[in-house]
Amino acid sequence: MSYKRSSINRPPTPDVDKDRENQEATLQEIVNIKLIESGEKERLKELLRERLIECGWRDEMRALCRAYTRKKGRNNVTVDDLVHVITPKGRASVPDSVKAELLQRIRSFLASTAS
């Protein structure tokens, strides 16, 4: 059984070099459009979900959320609180092998569309 979940919108990470940021944003937008139009973005998201479940990351994040909720009290925690506390831990704990696999898939996709 597969569940579709939307990611949480977050503001872009600020960059020190504004000229460089504008160039990267344009390239990022182009890549994002190609990924969406081809359907590859959805396939990558599904692959990410599968890999994070396989390696136990999702269960780890669920446990962190439950522990935080128990500590603060169920009625004293909002979804925004959980997102604020858990997101940095979640991003930092994604296994390097999962990141590498997704990066390789994106590179392969870009190489195939460039020709």
Secondary structure, 3 states (H helix, E strand, C coil): CCCCCCCCCCCCCCCCCHHHHHHHHHHHHHHHHHHHHHCHHHHHHHHHHHHHHHCCHHHHHHHHHHHHHHHHCHHHCCHHHHHHHHHHHHHHCCCHHHHHHHHHHHHHHHHHHHC
